[in-house]
């Protein structure tokens, strides 16, 4: 690679168009107070775009799973193909890539142990403050009960998830998006925060997920960034609110559907729900790097 091309990759930008939801006072009611503005408001959808340094961006792949001989790209569904194509685009543009499969799949990758052990060591230190990366970007203060929350940090998570995933023991990250040796593999909120701090990435693009709860309620999911006490299994996931820009790609997320509703209908409801939770929505084909 020549110097000009190398500089372009390092110093380029991302243009990311997105949609979002916001509260607007309902014109059918007279608004006389701030309480009225909240209780008599409706959600509206709008669109905008940002152009920022692409060195601020991280791509997070949640549960992009394949199994057996069906996990090659040729036989993959359209969502997986879209994820693979966008991942390749990100790899060419200095975007930090973080793979976030669930247990026990995550344990197949050495990168996971490297990050896990580093973070676990930081939290084992006998002090009342959190590691520096847990306070980046700036956020609210942390509860100081470090040692109590540290109990059974890894064993508790492994035991819980292994019980539910024994049937998936032979599954793996989809072959089309297998982690490179230089990419990260993480499972907990704390591990993700460490990576983002280390790489100084505050624009997060989420793809994958099998259901809404995979993207929202996993320890590495979106709720943890919103300060929500979900079923996260990390140490501090429910004590933080961060200021990251969080975006999901509607053509790169999964939804299984049900007997009552098609996968497309379920996906539309899922996107609306995510939008209500202050998540921005975009499409992989509309994002450009320069």
C-alpha positions as CSV (number, residue, x, y, z in Angstrom):
1,X,0.0,0.0,0.0
2,X,1.5,3.4,-1.0
3,X,1.7,6.3,1.5
4,X,-1.2,8.3,-0.1
5,X,-3.6,5.4,0.2
6,X,-2.4,4.7,3.8
7,X,-2.9,8.3,4.8
8,X,-6.4,8.2,3.2
9,X,-7.4,5.2,5.3
10,X,-6.1,6.7,8.5
11,X,-7.4,10.3,8.0
12,X,-10.6,9.6,6.1
13,X,-14.2,10.2,7.2
14,X,-17.5,8.3,7.5
15,X,-20.8,9.8,6.3
16,X,-23.6,8.1,8.2
17,X,-27.2,9.0,7.3
18,X,-29.7,7.9,10.0
19,X,-33.3,8.1,11.2
20,X,-34.5,8.6,14.7
21,X,-37.6,9.1,16.9
22,X,-38.3,12.2,19.0
23,X,-41.1,13.4,21.2
24,X,-43.3,16.2,19.8
25,X,-46.3,17.9,21.5
26,X,-49.6,16.7,20.2
27,X,-51.4,19.5,18.5
28,X,-54.8,18.1,19.6
29,X,-54.1,19.2,23.2
30,X,-53.3,22.5,24.8
31,X,-49.8,22.4,26.3
32,X,-49.7,24.4,29.6
33,X,-46.8,22.8,31.5
34,X,-43.8,20.6,31.1
35,X,-45.8,17.7,32.4
36,X,-48.4,18.3,29.7
37,X,-45.6,18.4,27.1
38,X,-44.5,14.9,28.2
39,X,-47.9,13.3,28.7
40,X,-49.5,14.8,25.6
41,X,-46.7,14.2,23.2
42,X,-46.3,11.7,20.3
43,X,-43.3,10.1,18.7
44,X,-42.3,11.3,15.3
45,X,-39.6,10.0,13.0
46,X,-37.0,12.2,11.4
47,X,-33.7,11.8,9.5
48,X,-30.3,13.4,9.5
49,X,-26.7,12.6,8.8
50,X,-23.2,12.9,10.4
51,X,-19.8,13.1,8.9
52,X,-17.0,12.3,11.3
53,X,-13.5,10.8,11.4
54,X,-13.8,7.1,10.7
55,X,-11.2,6.5,13.4
56,X,-14.0,7.2,15.9
57,X,-16.1,4.2,14.7
58,X,-16.4,0.7,16.0
59,X,-18.4,-2.1,14.5
60,X,-20.0,-4.6,17.0
61,X,-21.2,-7.9,15.7
62,X,-23.7,-9.6,18.1
63,X,-24.3,-13.3,17.7
64,X,-23.7,-13.6,13.9
65,X,-23.8,-17.4,14.2
66,X,-23.6,-20.3,11.7
67,X,-23.5,-24.0,12.2
68,X,-22.1,-27.0,10.3
69,X,-21.8,-26.9,6.5
70,X,-24.5,-24.2,6.2
71,X,-22.3,-21.5,7.5
72,X,-20.6,-20.5,4.2
73,X,-21.6,-17.3,2.5
74,X,-23.1,-18.9,-0.6
75,X,-25.9,-20.4,1.4
76,X,-26.3,-17.6,3.9
77,X,-29.4,-15.5,4.2
78,X,-29.5,-11.9,2.9
79,X,-28.9,-10.4,6.3
80,X,-25.7,-12.3,6.9
81,X,-24.5,-11.4,3.4
82,X,-25.1,-7.7,4.1
83,X,-23.2,-8.0,7.4
84,X,-20.3,-9.7,5.6
85,X,-20.2,-7.0,2.9
86,X,-20.3,-4.2,5.5
87,X,-17.6,-5.9,7.6
88,X,-15.3,-6.1,4.7
89,X,-15.9,-2.4,4.0
90,X,-15.1,-1.5,7.6
91,X,-11.9,-3.6,7.5
92,X,-10.7,-1.5,4.6
93,X,-11.3,1.7,6.5
94,X,-9.6,1.4,9.9
95,X,-12.8,0.7,11.7
96,X,-12.3,-1.2,15.0
97,X,-14.1,-4.6,14.8
98,X,-15.5,-6.2,17.9
99,X,-17.1,-9.7,17.7
100,X,-19.6,-10.4,20.5
101,X,-20.9,-14.0,20.4
102,X,-22.6,-15.5,23.4
103,X,-21.3,-18.4,25.6
104,X,-20.0,-20.9,24.9
105,X,-19.0,-19.7,21.4
106,X,-17.0,-16.8,22.7
107,X,-14.7,-19.2,24.6
108,X,-13.3,-20.6,21.3
109,X,-11.3,-17.5,20.7
110,X,-8.0,-16.5,22.3
111,X,-8.7,-12.8,21.8
112,X,-11.6,-13.2,24.3
113,X,-9.3,-14.5,27.1
114,X,-6.8,-11.8,26.5
115,X,-9.4,-9.1,27.0
116,X,-11.3,-10.9,29.8
117,X,-8.2,-11.4,31.9
118,X,-7.1,-7.8,31.5
119,X,-10.4,-6.5,32.6
120,X,-10.8,-9.0,35.4
121,X,-7.3,-8.0,36.7
122,X,-8.3,-4.4,36.7
123,X,-11.4,-5.0,38.8
124,X,-9.6,-7.3,41.2
125,X,-7.4,-4.4,42.4
126,X,-8.3,-3.4,46.0
127,X,-9.6,0.1,45.5
128,X,-13.0,1.8,45.4
129,X,-12.6,3.4,41.9
130,X,-13.2,1.9,38.5
131,X,-10.6,1.5,35.8
132,X,-10.1,4.6,33.6
133,X,-11.8,3.1,30.6
134,X,-15.1,2.7,32.6
135,X,-15.3,6.5,32.8
136,X,-14.8,7.2,29.1
137,X,-16.7,9.0,27.7
138,X,-17.7,11.1,30.6
139,X,-20.7,9.7,32.6
140,X,-22.4,9.6,36.0
141,X,-20.5,8.4,39.1
142,X,-20.0,4.8,39.9
143,X,-21.2,2.9,43.0
144,X,-18.1,1.9,45.0
145,X,-19.1,-1.7,45.9
146,X,-16.4,-3.2,43.7
147,X,-15.6,-6.4,45.7
148,X,-19.2,-7.4,46.2
149,X,-20.1,-7.1,42.6
150,X,-16.9,-9.0,41.6
151,X,-18.1,-12.4,43.0
152,X,-18.3,-15.2,40.6
153,X,-17.5,-12.8,37.7
154,X,-16.7,-15.4,35.1
155,X,-18.0,-18.7,36.5
156,X,-21.5,-17.3,37.1
157,X,-21.8,-16.1,33.5
158,X,-20.4,-19.3,32.1
159,X,-22.7,-21.6,34.1
160,X,-25.8,-19.6,33.3
161,X,-25.3,-19.5,29.6
162,X,-23.9,-23.0,29.1
163,X,-27.1,-24.5,30.6
164,X,-29.1,-22.8,27.8
165,X,-26.7,-23.3,25.0
166,X,-25.6,-27.0,25.3
167,X,-27.6,-27.7,22.1
168,X,-25.5,-25.1,20.3
169,X,-22.1,-26.4,21.4
170,X,-21.0,-27.0,17.8
171,X,-22.1,-23.6,16.6
172,X,-19.6,-20.9,15.9
173,X,-19.3,-17.4,14.5
174,X,-20.4,-17.5,10.9
175,X,-17.6,-18.4,8.5
176,X,-18.2,-15.3,6.5
177,X,-17.4,-13.0,9.4
178,X,-14.8,-15.0,11.4
179,X,-12.6,-12.8,13.5
180,X,-9.2,-11.8,12.2
181,X,-6.3,-12.2,14.6
182,X,-6.1,-8.4,14.9
183,X,-9.8,-8.0,15.8
184,X,-11.4,-8.1,19.3
185,X,-13.7,-10.8,20.8
186,X,-15.6,-9.8,23.9
187,X,-18.7,-10.7,25.9
188,X,-19.2,-8.4,28.8
189,X,-20.0,-4.7,29.0
190,X,-16.7,-4.0,30.9
191,X,-14.7,-5.7,28.2
192,X,-16.4,-3.7,25.5
193,X,-15.8,-0.5,27.4
194,X,-12.1,-1.3,27.8
195,X,-11.8,-1.8,24.0
196,X,-13.6,1.4,23.2
197,X,-11.5,3.4,25.6
198,X,-8.3,1.8,24.3
199,X,-9.2,2.6,20.7
200,X,-11.0,5.9,21.5
201,X,-14.1,4.8,19.6
202,X,-17.4,6.6,20.5
203,X,-19.5,6.0,17.4
204,X,-20.9,2.4,17.7
205,X,-22.6,0.5,14.9
206,X,-24.4,-2.7,16.0
207,X,-25.3,-5.5,13.6
208,X,-26.5,-9.1,14.1
209,X,-28.6,-10.4,17.0
210,X,-31.2,-13.1,16.9
211,X,-34.0,-11.3,18.7
212,X,-34.5,-7.9,20.2
213,X,-33.2,-8.9,23.5
214,X,-29.9,-10.0,21.9
215,X,-29.2,-6.4,20.8
216,X,-30.8,-4.8,23.9
217,X,-30.2,-7.0,26.9
218,X,-27.0,-8.8,26.4
219,X,-24.2,-7.6,28.7
220,X,-22.6,-6.2,25.6
221,X,-25.9,-4.8,24.3
222,X,-27.4,-1.4,24.0
223,X,-29.3,-1.2,27.3
224,X,-26.0,-1.3,29.2
225,X,-25.0,1.9,27.5
226,X,-28.3,3.5,28.4
227,X,-27.9,2.8,32.1
228,X,-30.7,0.2,32.1
229,X,-30.6,-2.6,34.7
230,X,-31.4,-5.4,32.3
231,X,-30.3,-9.1,32.6
232,X,-26.7,-8.0,32.0
233,X,-24.2,-10.3,33.7
234,X,-21.3,-7.8,33.9
235,X,-20.2,-6.0,37.0
236,X,-21.4,-2.5,36.5
237,X,-23.7,-2.6,33.5
238,X,-26.6,-1.0,35.4
239,X,-24.7,1.9,37.0
240,X,-23.5,3.7,33.8
241,X,-24.9,6.1,31.3
242,X,-22.6,6.8,28.4
243,X,-22.6,9.4,25.7
244,X,-21.7,7.1,22.7
245,X,-23.5,7.6,19.4
246,X,-25.2,4.2,18.9
247,X,-26.6,3.1,15.6
248,X,-28.1,-0.1,14.2
249,X,-28.2,-1.2,10.6
250,X,-31.7,-2.3,9.6
251,X,-30.5,-4.4,6.7
252,X,-28.0,-6.1,9.0
253,X,-30.1,-7.3,12.0
254,X,-32.0,-10.5,12.5
255,X,-35.5,-11.2,13.7
256,X,-37.0,-14.6,13.9
257,X,-40.7,-13.7,13.6
258,X,-43.4,-16.0,15.1
259,X,-46.6,-17.9,14.1
260,X,-48.6,-14.7,14.4
261,X,-46.2,-12.3,12.7
262,X,-43.8,-12.6,9.8
263,X,-40.1,-11.9,10.3
264,X,-40.6,-8.6,8.4
265,X,-43.4,-7.4,10.6
266,X,-41.5,-8.4,13.7
267,X,-38.4,-6.6,12.4
268,X,-40.3,-3.4,11.8
269,X,-41.7,-3.5,15.4
270,X,-38.2,-4.2,16.6
271,X,-36.7,-1.2,14.8
272,X,-39.4,1.0,16.2
273,X,-38.8,-0.3,19.7
274,X,-35.0,0.3,19.3
275,X,-35.7,3.8,18.0
276,X,-37.8,4.6,21.1
277,X,-34.7,3.7,23.1
278,X,-32.7,6.5,21.5
279,X,-30.9,4.3,19.0
280,X,-30.2,5.7,15.6
281,X,-31.2,3.6,12.6
282,X,-29.3,3.4,9.3
283,X,-28.6,1.0,6.3
284,X,-25.2,-0.5,5.5
285,X,-25.5,0.5,1.8
286,X,-26.1,4.1,2.6
287,X,-22.9,4.5,4.8
288,X,-19.9,5.8,2.9
289,X,-16.2,6.1,3.7
290,X,-13.9,8.7,2.1
